[in-house]
């Protein structure tokens, strides 16, 4: 009997490990990616660029976790880090991008849209900062092969510093740079409770969006999803286009 009980216990433990393995691996890969980008950003001149990593802010009941923010006279760089492998396909407006690993396809949230949400949160927190001061950048590891159609910067980690330093127009005064940096540091919420609240909010949003799509509704504006013929094949688009540019693959 003890042998049977031990076998059952081992089988249950193996099943639990199988279920939780993927999100655990994804979590640590994400953290590894954020750490790697931190190291690249450290090479920027500290006299010109002020770096904030893993920033968590709250505004109007919404939380926003931003991988990296770089504040300078040349703008506020809002950086979303991704540590994916395989071929990555996507565009500006689709809710999800596609990761293709040897023919197996997986969805990932569109990091450009994620960054747009981060910038909206920063604008609420920093109402006096000019809108054109925000510069979104998505940074991938070399493990990925990018097959994208975007008009916003999506670069590899090794090219991130070059991308940031390519901006030469001064958008903020030294006084505003210091004010923005001080405000962000003082607004950073790093408690376990706030972290848990943010994760819960993200999961709730994902579930709500998937339910909307399942009912043939746009998760952004509530419009109908219409099957359309595009340059790269069929896709679902919002009936409120061009006001709403939500798209999704069939």
Secondary structure, 3 states (H helix, E strand, C coil): CHHHHHHHHHHHHHHHHHHHHHHHHHHHHHHHHHHHHHHHHHCCCCCCCEEEEEEEEEECCEEEEEEEEEEECCEEEEEEEECCCEEEEEECCECEEEEEECCEEEEEECHHHHHHHHHHHHHHHCCCCCHHHEEEEEEECCCEEEEEECCCCEEEHHHHHHHHHCCCCCCCCHHHHHHHHHHHHHHCCCCHHHHHHHHHHHHHHHHHHHHHHHCCECCCCCCEEEEEEECCEEEEEECCCCCCCCEECC
